[in-house]
Amino acid sequence: MNIVLVEPEIPQNTGNISRTCACTASTLHLVGKLGFSTDDKHLKRSGLDYWHMLDIRYYSSWEEFADKCKGRFWFCTTKAPAAYTSVKYEKDDYLIFGKETAGLPEELLLNNLESCIRIPMLEAARSLNLSNSVAIVLYEALRQTDFFNLSGSGKFRNVIK
């Protein structure tokens, strides 16, 4: 799977997402201007033990990303009519998330309405935390693809039957 963050602003969120990506063998794509330095201590601390396992790629703009990355894009937004559980994911899909304060650019969403998905929540709530949202959608995509490339093994796998 591919996780795409467009102009993320909070280093701790991106650090948590990087850890999730490392643990799931998902590639992390950072697009556009970041609200922090990738040397930020909060970013590194959040994913410290996993940084060496992370496949991370950087793009200066959405246009550069779209030119280099081909595949199925799913735009995660609170504005979408379709729930994230209503689509069929494939192992190389791109799950695209916007910055914490504004989400994805409206023009991008309007040009891709059929690929916009949301996490259902109360209307009065603005949104979930970005790192939580990534985990929710990513694990549904992984579940649908039978956790492609993940062992599913656990410490007690031979004990519990």
Biotite code that builds the C-alpha atoms (Angstrom):
import biotite.structure as struc

atoms = struc.array([
    struc.Atom([0.000, 0.000, 0.000], chain_id="A", res_id=1, res_name="MET", atom_name="CA", element="C"),
    struc.Atom([0.955, 3.620, -0.418], chain_id="A", res_id=2, res_name="ASN", atom_name="CA", element="C"),
    struc.Atom([0.197, 6.383, 2.057], chain_id="A", res_id=3, res_name="ILE", atom_name="CA", element="C"),
    struc.Atom([0.342, 9.902, 0.655], chain_id="A", res_id=4, res_name="VAL", atom_name="CA", element="C"),
    struc.Atom([0.433, 12.971, 2.896], chain_id="A", res_id=5, res_name="LEU", atom_name="CA", element="C"),
    struc.Atom([-0.102, 16.267, 1.092], chain_id="A", res_id=6, res_name="VAL", atom_name="CA", element="C"),
    struc.Atom([1.549, 19.122, 3.000], chain_id="A", res_id=7, res_name="GLU", atom_name="CA", element="C"),
    struc.Atom([1.439, 17.578, 6.490], chain_id="A", res_id=8, res_name="PRO", atom_name="CA", element="C"),
    struc.Atom([1.928, 20.125, 9.259], chain_id="A", res_id=9, res_name="GLU", atom_name="CA", element="C"),
    struc.Atom([2.438, 18.293, 12.553], chain_id="A", res_id=10, res_name="ILE", atom_name="CA", element="C"),
    struc.Atom([5.650, 16.275, 12.962], chain_id="A", res_id=11, res_name="PRO", atom_name="CA", element="C"),
    struc.Atom([4.220, 13.921, 15.596], chain_id="A", res_id=12, res_name="GLN", atom_name="CA", element="C"),
    struc.Atom([1.403, 12.880, 13.239], chain_id="A", res_id=13, res_name="ASN", atom_name="CA", element="C"),
    struc.Atom([3.824, 12.198, 10.410], chain_id="A", res_id=14, res_name="THR", atom_name="CA", element="C"),
    struc.Atom([6.094, 10.332, 12.834], chain_id="A", res_id=15, res_name="GLY", atom_name="CA", element="C"),
    struc.Atom([3.203, 8.117, 13.960], chain_id="A", res_id=16, res_name="ASN", atom_name="CA", element="C"),
    struc.Atom([2.189, 7.545, 10.345], chain_id="A", res_id=17, res_name="ILE", atom_name="CA", element="C"),
    struc.Atom([5.770, 6.651, 9.425], chain_id="A", res_id=18, res_name="SER", atom_name="CA", element="C"),
    struc.Atom([5.748, 4.019, 12.166], chain_id="A", res_id=19, res_name="ARG", atom_name="CA", element="C"),
    struc.Atom([2.456, 2.601, 10.861], chain_id="A", res_id=20, res_name="THR", atom_name="CA", element="C"),
    struc.Atom([3.905, 2.529, 7.342], chain_id="A", res_id=21, res_name="CYS", atom_name="CA", element="C"),
    struc.Atom([7.059, 0.761, 8.526], chain_id="A", res_id=22, res_name="ALA", atom_name="CA", element="C"),
    struc.Atom([5.045, -1.866, 10.423], chain_id="A", res_id=23, res_name="CYS", atom_name="CA", element="C"),
    struc.Atom([2.817, -2.565, 7.414], chain_id="A", res_id=24, res_name="THR", atom_name="CA", element="C"),
    struc.Atom([5.467, -2.370, 4.661], chain_id="A", res_id=25, res_name="ALA", atom_name="CA", element="C"),
    struc.Atom([3.583, 0.589, 3.181], chain_id="A", res_id=26, res_name="SER", atom_name="CA", element="C"),
    struc.Atom([5.424, 3.307, 1.294], chain_id="A", res_id=27, res_name="THR", atom_name="CA", element="C"),
    struc.Atom([5.086, 6.833, 2.697], chain_id="A", res_id=28, res_name="LEU", atom_name="CA", element="C"),
    struc.Atom([4.919, 9.653, 0.137], chain_id="A", res_id=29, res_name="HIS", atom_name="CA", element="C"),
    struc.Atom([5.335, 13.230, 1.418], chain_id="A", res_id=30, res_name="LEU", atom_name="CA", element="C"),
    struc.Atom([4.054, 15.797, -1.070], chain_id="A", res_id=31, res_name="VAL", atom_name="CA", element="C"),
    struc.Atom([4.599, 19.554, -1.153], chain_id="A", res_id=32, res_name="GLY", atom_name="CA", element="C"),
    struc.Atom([5.702, 21.921, 1.564], chain_id="A", res_id=33, res_name="LYS", atom_name="CA", element="C"),
    struc.Atom([6.044, 20.212, 4.937], chain_id="A", res_id=34, res_name="LEU", atom_name="CA", element="C"),
    struc.Atom([5.194, 22.081, 8.126], chain_id="A", res_id=35, res_name="GLY", atom_name="CA", element="C"),
    struc.Atom([8.389, 20.769, 9.754], chain_id="A", res_id=36, res_name="PHE", atom_name="CA", element="C"),
    struc.Atom([11.883, 19.570, 8.973], chain_id="A", res_id=37, res_name="SER", atom_name="CA", element="C"),
    struc.Atom([12.355, 15.841, 8.415], chain_id="A", res_id=38, res_name="THR", atom_name="CA", element="C"),
    struc.Atom([15.140, 16.133, 10.979], chain_id="A", res_id=39, res_name="ASP", atom_name="CA", element="C"),
    struc.Atom([12.587, 17.252, 13.576], chain_id="A", res_id=40, res_name="ASP", atom_name="CA", element="C"),
    struc.Atom([13.143, 15.467, 16.896], chain_id="A", res_id=41, res_name="LYS", atom_name="CA", element="C"),
    struc.Atom([9.387, 14.916, 17.400], chain_id="A", res_id=42, res_name="HIS", atom_name="CA", element="C"),
    struc.Atom([9.065, 13.298, 13.979], chain_id="A", res_id=43, res_name="LEU", atom_name="CA", element="C"),
    struc.Atom([12.002, 10.983, 14.564], chain_id="A", res_id=44, res_name="LYS", atom_name="CA", element="C"),
    struc.Atom([10.992, 10.170, 18.156], chain_id="A", res_id=45, res_name="ARG", atom_name="CA", element="C"),
    struc.Atom([7.504, 9.061, 17.050], chain_id="A", res_id=46, res_name="SER", atom_name="CA", element="C"),
    struc.Atom([8.909, 6.495, 14.639], chain_id="A", res_id=47, res_name="GLY", atom_name="CA", element="C"),
    struc.Atom([12.426, 6.133, 16.025], chain_id="A", res_id=48, res_name="LEU", atom_name="CA", element="C"),
    struc.Atom([12.714, 2.358, 16.333], chain_id="A", res_id=49, res_name="ASP", atom_name="CA", element="C"),
    struc.Atom([11.211, 1.896, 12.874], chain_id="A", res_id=50, res_name="TYR", atom_name="CA", element="C"),
    struc.Atom([12.861, 4.643, 10.813], chain_id="A", res_id=51, res_name="TRP", atom_name="CA", element="C"),
    struc.Atom([15.313, 2.192, 9.218], chain_id="A", res_id=52, res_name="HIS", atom_name="CA", element="C"),
    struc.Atom([12.370, 0.074, 7.987], chain_id="A", res_id=53, res_name="MET", atom_name="CA", element="C"),
    struc.Atom([10.562, 2.980, 6.324], chain_id="A", res_id=54, res_name="LEU", atom_name="CA", element="C"),
    struc.Atom([10.291, 3.452, 2.560], chain_id="A", res_id=55, res_name="ASP", atom_name="CA", element="C"),
    struc.Atom([9.783, 7.217, 2.324], chain_id="A", res_id=56, res_name="ILE", atom_name="CA", element="C"),
    struc.Atom([9.653, 9.360, -0.820], chain_id="A", res_id=57, res_name="ARG", atom_name="CA", element="C"),
    struc.Atom([9.491, 13.123, -1.238], chain_id="A", res_id=58, res_name="TYR", atom_name="CA", element="C"),
    struc.Atom([7.846, 15.260, -3.954], chain_id="A", res_id=59, res_name="TYR", atom_name="CA", element="C"),
    struc.Atom([7.961, 19.033, -4.245], chain_id="A", res_id=60, res_name="SER", atom_name="CA", element="C"),
    struc.Atom([4.398, 19.302, -5.569], chain_id="A", res_id=61, res_name="SER", atom_name="CA", element="C"),
    struc.Atom([1.216, 17.390, -6.306], chain_id="A", res_id=62, res_name="TRP", atom_name="CA", element="C"),
    struc.Atom([2.037, 17.611, -10.016], chain_id="A", res_id=63, res_name="GLU", atom_name="CA", element="C"),
    struc.Atom([5.409, 15.932, -9.497], chain_id="A", res_id=64, res_name="GLU", atom_name="CA", element="C"),
    struc.Atom([3.809, 13.186, -7.425], chain_id="A", res_id=65, res_name="PHE", atom_name="CA", element="C"),
    struc.Atom([1.007, 12.592, -9.964], chain_id="A", res_id=66, res_name="ALA", atom_name="CA", element="C"),
    struc.Atom([3.538, 12.439, -12.817], chain_id="A", res_id=67, res_name="ASP", atom_name="CA", element="C"),
    struc.Atom([5.733, 9.874, -11.061], chain_id="A", res_id=68, res_name="LYS", atom_name="CA", element="C"),
    struc.Atom([3.148, 7.691, -9.335], chain_id="A", res_id=69, res_name="CYS", atom_name="CA", element="C"),
    struc.Atom([0.612, 5.783, -11.358], chain_id="A", res_id=70, res_name="LYS", atom_name="CA", element="C"),
    struc.Atom([-2.152, 3.663, -9.945], chain_id="A", res_id=71, res_name="GLY", atom_name="CA", element="C"),
    struc.Atom([-5.471, 3.970, -8.192], chain_id="A", res_id=72, res_name="ARG", atom_name="CA", element="C"),
    struc.Atom([-5.819, 7.018, -5.963], chain_id="A", res_id=73, res_name="PHE", atom_name="CA", element="C"),
    struc.Atom([-8.257, 7.223, -3.044], chain_id="A", res_id=74, res_name="TRP", atom_name="CA", element="C"),
    struc.Atom([-8.744, 10.739, -1.682], chain_id="A", res_id=75, res_name="PHE", atom_name="CA", element="C"),
    struc.Atom([-9.623, 10.700, 2.022], chain_id="A", res_id=76, res_name="CYS", atom_name="CA", element="C"),
    struc.Atom([-11.810, 13.626, 3.018], chain_id="A", res_id=77, res_name="THR", atom_name="CA", element="C"),
    struc.Atom([-14.617, 14.445, 5.429], chain_id="A", res_id=78, res_name="THR", atom_name="CA", element="C"),
    struc.Atom([-16.534, 15.828, 2.421], chain_id="A", res_id=79, res_name="LYS", atom_name="CA", element="C"),
    struc.Atom([-16.955, 12.544, 0.506], chain_id="A", res_id=80, res_name="ALA", atom_name="CA", element="C"),
    struc.Atom([-20.320, 10.809, 0.197], chain_id="A", res_id=81, res_name="PRO", atom_name="CA", element="C"),
    struc.Atom([-18.778, 7.297, 0.056], chain_id="A", res_id=82, res_name="ALA", atom_name="CA", element="C"),
    struc.Atom([-17.461, 5.528, 3.149], chain_id="A", res_id=83, res_name="ALA", atom_name="CA", element="C"),
    struc.Atom([-13.937, 4.098, 3.099], chain_id="A", res_id=84, res_name="TYR", atom_name="CA", element="C"),
    struc.Atom([-15.450, 0.618, 3.548], chain_id="A", res_id=85, res_name="THR", atom_name="CA", element="C"),
    struc.Atom([-17.535, 0.903, 0.366], chain_id="A", res_id=86, res_name="SER", atom_name="CA", element="C"),
    struc.Atom([-14.643, 0.511, -2.080], chain_id="A", res_id=87, res_name="VAL", atom_name="CA", element="C"),
    struc.Atom([-12.546, -2.487, -3.109], chain_id="A", res_id=88, res_name="LYS", atom_name="CA", element="C"),
    struc.Atom([-8.849, -1.851, -2.486], chain_id="A", res_id=89, res_name="TYR", atom_name="CA", element="C"),
    struc.Atom([-5.913, -3.344, -4.352], chain_id="A", res_id=90, res_name="GLU", atom_name="CA", element="C"),
    struc.Atom([-2.439, -3.919, -2.908], chain_id="A", res_id=91, res_name="LYS", atom_name="CA", element="C"),
    struc.Atom([-0.751, -1.019, -4.737], chain_id="A", res_id=92, res_name="ASP", atom_name="CA", element="C"),
    struc.Atom([-3.419, 1.647, -4.163], chain_id="A", res_id=93, res_name="ASP", atom_name="CA", element="C"),
    struc.Atom([-2.556, 5.157, -2.997], chain_id="A", res_id=94, res_name="TYR", atom_name="CA", element="C"),
    struc.Atom([-4.426, 6.418, 0.070], chain_id="A", res_id=95, res_name="LEU", atom_name="CA", element="C"),
    struc.Atom([-4.185, 10.211, -0.028], chain_id="A", res_id=96, res_name="ILE", atom_name="CA", element="C"),
    struc.Atom([-4.624, 12.493, 2.985], chain_id="A", res_id=97, res_name="PHE", atom_name="CA", element="C"),
    struc.Atom([-4.429, 16.274, 3.313], chain_id="A", res_id=98, res_name="GLY", atom_name="CA", element="C"),
    struc.Atom([-2.908, 18.555, 5.888], chain_id="A", res_id=99, res_name="LYS", atom_name="CA", element="C"),
    struc.Atom([-4.280, 18.657, 9.401], chain_id="A", res_id=100, res_name="GLU", atom_name="CA", element="C"),
    struc.Atom([-5.788, 22.160, 9.292], chain_id="A", res_id=101, res_name="THR", atom_name="CA", element="C"),
    struc.Atom([-7.390, 22.140, 5.835], chain_id="A", res_id=102, res_name="ALA", atom_name="CA", element="C"),
    struc.Atom([-7.476, 18.634, 4.356], chain_id="A", res_id=103, res_name="GLY", atom_name="CA", element="C"),
    struc.Atom([-6.951, 18.149, 0.644], chain_id="A", res_id=104, res_name="LEU", atom_name="CA", element="C"),
    struc.Atom([-7.339, 21.050, -1.810], chain_id="A", res_id=105, res_name="PRO", atom_name="CA", element="C"),
    struc.Atom([-10.961, 21.411, -2.958], chain_id="A", res_id=106, res_name="GLU", atom_name="CA", element="C"),
    struc.Atom([-9.938, 21.502, -6.633], chain_id="A", res_id=107, res_name="GLU", atom_name="CA", element="C"),
    struc.Atom([-8.225, 18.126, -6.260], chain_id="A", res_id=108, res_name="LEU", atom_name="CA", element="C"),
    struc.Atom([-11.353, 16.659, -4.654], chain_id="A", res_id=109, res_name="LEU", atom_name="CA", element="C"),
    struc.Atom([-13.697, 18.125, -7.274], chain_id="A", res_id=110, res_name="LEU", atom_name="CA", element="C"),
    struc.Atom([-11.559, 16.649, -10.069], chain_id="A", res_id=111, res_name="ASN", atom_name="CA", element="C"),
    struc.Atom([-11.676, 13.190, -8.434], chain_id="A", res_id=112, res_name="ASN", atom_name="CA", element="C"),
    struc.Atom([-15.164, 12.897, -6.908], chain_id="A", res_id=113, res_name="LEU", atom_name="CA", element="C"),
    struc.Atom([-15.536, 9.213, -7.809], chain_id="A", res_id=114, res_name="GLU", atom_name="CA", element="C"),
    struc.Atom([-12.391, 8.411, -5.820], chain_id="A", res_id=115, res_name="SER", atom_name="CA", element="C"),
    struc.Atom([-13.211, 10.377, -2.659], chain_id="A", res_id=116, res_name="CYS", atom_name="CA", element="C"),
    struc.Atom([-13.858, 8.411, 0.524], chain_id="A", res_id=117, res_name="ILE", atom_name="CA", element="C"),
    struc.Atom([-14.557, 9.294, 4.152], chain_id="A", res_id=118, res_name="ARG", atom_name="CA", element="C"),
    struc.Atom([-14.560, 7.801, 7.616], chain_id="A", res_id=119, res_name="ILE", atom_name="CA", element="C"),
    struc.Atom([-18.106, 8.040, 9.017], chain_id="A", res_id=120, res_name="PRO", atom_name="CA", element="C"),
    struc.Atom([-18.396, 10.197, 12.135], chain_id="A", res_id=121, res_name="MET", atom_name="CA", element="C"),
    struc.Atom([-20.777, 12.599, 13.829], chain_id="A", res_id=122, res_name="LEU", atom_name="CA", element="C"),
    struc.Atom([-21.637, 15.607, 11.693], chain_id="A", res_id=123, res_name="GLU", atom_name="CA", element="C"),
    struc.Atom([-20.810, 17.967, 14.555], chain_id="A", res_id=124, res_name="ALA", atom_name="CA", element="C"),
    struc.Atom([-17.231, 16.612, 14.702], chain_id="A", res_id=125, res_name="ALA", atom_name="CA", element="C"),
    struc.Atom([-14.712, 18.361, 12.444], chain_id="A", res_id=126, res_name="ARG", atom_name="CA", element="C"),
    struc.Atom([-12.399, 15.395, 11.859], chain_id="A", res_id=127, res_name="SER", atom_name="CA", element="C"),
    struc.Atom([-10.326, 12.649, 13.422], chain_id="A", res_id=128, res_name="LEU", atom_name="CA", element="C"),
    struc.Atom([-6.598, 12.951, 14.079], chain_id="A", res_id=129, res_name="ASN", atom_name="CA", element="C"),
    struc.Atom([-4.615, 12.443, 10.863], chain_id="A", res_id=130, res_name="LEU", atom_name="CA", element="C"),
    struc.Atom([-2.522, 9.533, 12.133], chain_id="A", res_id=131, res_name="SER", atom_name="CA", element="C"),
    struc.Atom([-5.663, 7.769, 13.406], chain_id="A", res_id=132, res_name="ASN", atom_name="CA", element="C"),
    struc.Atom([-7.402, 8.321, 10.073], chain_id="A", res_id=133, res_name="SER", atom_name="CA", element="C"),
    struc.Atom([-4.478, 6.864, 8.150], chain_id="A", res_id=134, res_name="VAL", atom_name="CA", element="C"),
    struc.Atom([-4.451, 3.782, 10.387], chain_id="A", res_id=135, res_name="ALA", atom_name="CA", element="C"),
    struc.Atom([-8.207, 3.232, 10.028], chain_id="A", res_id=136, res_name="ILE", atom_name="CA", element="C"),
    struc.Atom([-8.249, 3.401, 6.228], chain_id="A", res_id=137, res_name="VAL", atom_name="CA", element="C"),
    struc.Atom([-4.937, 1.581, 5.761], chain_id="A", res_id=138, res_name="LEU", atom_name="CA", element="C"),
    struc.Atom([-5.964, -1.384, 7.882], chain_id="A", res_id=139, res_name="TYR", atom_name="CA", element="C"),
    struc.Atom([-9.261, -1.719, 6.008], chain_id="A", res_id=140, res_name="GLU", atom_name="CA", element="C"),
    struc.Atom([-7.308, -1.753, 2.732], chain_id="A", res_id=141, res_name="ALA", atom_name="CA", element="C"),
    struc.Atom([-4.889, -4.317, 4.171], chain_id="A", res_id=142, res_name="LEU", atom_name="CA", element="C"),
    struc.Atom([-7.760, -6.448, 5.469], chain_id="A", res_id=143, res_name="ARG", atom_name="CA", element="C"),
    struc.Atom([-9.362, -6.468, 2.035], chain_id="A", res_id=144, res_name="GLN", atom_name="CA", element="C"),
    struc.Atom([-6.081, -7.580, 0.455], chain_id="A", res_id=145, res_name="THR", atom_name="CA", element="C"),
    struc.Atom([-5.610, -10.353, 3.045], chain_id="A", res_id=146, res_name="ASP", atom_name="CA", element="C"),
    struc.Atom([-2.863, -8.342, 4.744], chain_id="A", res_id=147, res_name="PHE", atom_name="CA", element="C"),
    struc.Atom([-0.655, -8.700, 1.683], chain_id="A", res_id=148, res_name="PHE", atom_name="CA", element="C"),
    struc.Atom([2.990, -9.287, 2.693], chain_id="A", res_id=149, res_name="ASN", atom_name="CA", element="C"),
    struc.Atom([2.272, -9.230, 6.437], chain_id="A", res_id=150, res_name="LEU", atom_name="CA", element="C"),
    struc.Atom([2.893, -12.326, 8.498], chain_id="A", res_id=151, res_name="SER", atom_name="CA", element="C"),
    struc.Atom([0.065, -12.009, 10.977], chain_id="A", res_id=152, res_name="GLY", atom_name="CA", element="C"),
    struc.Atom([2.280, -13.887, 13.409], chain_id="A", res_id=153, res_name="SER", atom_name="CA", element="C"),
    struc.Atom([2.299, -13.012, 17.049], chain_id="A", res_id=154, res_name="GLY", atom_name="CA", element="C"),
    struc.Atom([4.346, -13.778, 20.125], chain_id="A", res_id=155, res_name="LYS", atom_name="CA", element="C"),
    struc.Atom([1.847, -16.406, 21.287], chain_id="A", res_id=156, res_name="PHE", atom_name="CA", element="C"),
    struc.Atom([0.845, -17.805, 17.888], chain_id="A", res_id=157, res_name="ARG", atom_name="CA", element="C"),
    struc.Atom([1.949, -21.349, 18.793], chain_id="A", res_id=158, res_name="ASN", atom_name="CA", element="C"),
    struc.Atom([0.262, -21.235, 22.205], chain_id="A", res_id=159, res_name="VAL", atom_name="CA", element="C"),
    struc.Atom([-3.196, -20.014, 21.255], chain_id="A", res_id=160, res_name="ILE", atom_name="CA", element="C"),
    struc.Atom([-5.125, -22.302, 18.957], chain_id="A", res_id=161, res_name="LYS", atom_name="CA", element="C"),
])
